[in-house]
Amino acid sequence: MAQKGRKPKPTALKILEGNPGKRELNRNEPTPEAKAPKCPVWLDGEAKKEWRRLTKQLEHLGLLTTVDLAAFAGYCQAYARWKEAEEFISKHGTIVKTPSGYWQQVPQVSIAQTYLKIMNKLCEQFGLTPAARSRIGTDGITKENADPMELILLSGGKKSV
């Protein structure tokens, strides 16, 4: 049975946003290790490039964990397919003349739109849109300038070695 209302936001995002709703955080939420999963070999070449481009940054923010493989791979694959459709459109245009003389939209237009919607939904889950990022505040804390206790708090209580 589906739940009503908004989908709950991951606690890691709430913490980075400063918990604007001031509601009690879910302390029982599973906290997998903030480590990027290995890039799947079955991803397209362009999807692998996107994987490499984003994993370190998301891992550093604690937004990509070992259990996020499917969601992040889905984003990367959708990105690759969206880019492929957009490149086709740039090269060939958005409409073609059919053998009967009518003008018709090329299928790549709807393909690009579909994958862009998928990408946007997954982008929000990982804080990859401007709106999602505007709600996140890291206070400039990095591994280089944070004290050891701050690092423990940022990693969900797990001390990294």
N, C-alpha and C positions, 0 to 999 in steps of 0.2 A: 504494500500500500504506500502510495507516494505521500510525502509530507507537504503540507500547505505552507505558503509564504515563501520568503526569500531563502535561497540556499545559504547555509551557514558559511561564514568566511573562515578560512583557516586561522588558527590562533597565531601562527607565525606572522601573518599579514596584520592581524589586529595589533600585535606587539609593535611591529615596525611603524604602524600608523599612530601609535600612542594610545590605543584603545579609546577612540573618540566617543563611543557610546557609554563609556565608564561602566559597562556591564561586567559582571564577574567573568574572568577568563576560564575556559575549560581546562582545568589542571589535569584532568584524566584523559585528555586527547593523546592518542599515540604520538610519540615524537621519534620518528625514524632518524637515523643518522643523517645529518646535513652533508651528504656526500653525493655527488652526481653519479647516476648509474652509468655503466659502460654503454657506449653508443652501439645500438643494434646493427649487425652486419647487413641486415635486409633493407635498411633505409636507402633511398636513392642518394646519388652523389651530392645533389644540391641540399638534400635534407641533412646529410652528414655535415656539410659545411655550416649549416644553420645550427646544428647541435654543438659543434665546436665553438662557434661564435658566442653562444649564450651560456654554456654550462658553467664555466668558472665564475661568471658574474652572479648567476642565480645561486650557485653553491655558496658563494661568499656571503650572500644575503640570508642564507638559510632557507631559501624558497624552493630549492630543488634537492630532493632526497632520494635515497636508494629505491624507494617504493613508487616513485613518480615516473618510472620508465614509460609506461603505456601512454600516459597523458602527454608527456613531453615529446615522445616519439610521434604521437599523433599530431602535435603542433608542427613539428619539423617536417613531417611528410606532407601535411596540408600546405605548409609554406612552399615546399618544392613544387607541388602540383599547381598551386596558385601562380607561382612565378612562371612555370612552363606555359600556362594558359595566357598569361599577360604578355609573354614574349611572342607567342603566336599572334595575338591581337595586334601588337605593335608592328609586326612584320606584314601581316595580311589584312588588317582592318577588322571591323566589327560586323560588316555585312557583305554578302555575296549575291550575285545574280544567279538564280536557279535556271536549269535548262528551259523551263517554261516562261522565263522572262521576269519572274517576280524577284523582288529583293527580300533576302532572308538573313536574319541574324545568325552568325556562326555559333556553333555549340560552345566554343571556348568562352564566350561571354558569360553564359550561365554557369559554366564550370568554374571560372574565376570568381564569380559572385558566391557560389556555394562554398568554395574553399576559404574565401576571405571571411565568411561568417564563422566557419569552424575555427579558423585561426584566432579571430577576435574573442570567441568564447574561451578558448584555451589561454590566450594571452592574459585575460583578466585573472585567471587562476594563478598565474605566475607573476603578476604585477608588471606585465610588459606593455601596458597601454599608458599613455600620458595621464589619463584619469586615475588609473590604478596607482601609478607612481606618485601622483600628487597627494595621495592619502598616506604615503609611506614616508617616515622620517627616521633616518639612521643616526641623527645627531653627529655625523662625521666620525663615528667610531669605526675604526679598522683594526685588524689584527696587530698592526704595527704600533698604534697609539693607544690601544685600550689596556686597562690594567687587567691582571689575571681574573679577578672576580667578575668584571664586566664581560669578559669572554665566556666565562662559565654561565652567566645569566643569559647571554645572547644565544648560546648553544643549547638552551633548554635544560641546563643543569648537568650536562654531560661534559666532563673535562676532556679537552682534546690534548693529545700528546704531541 
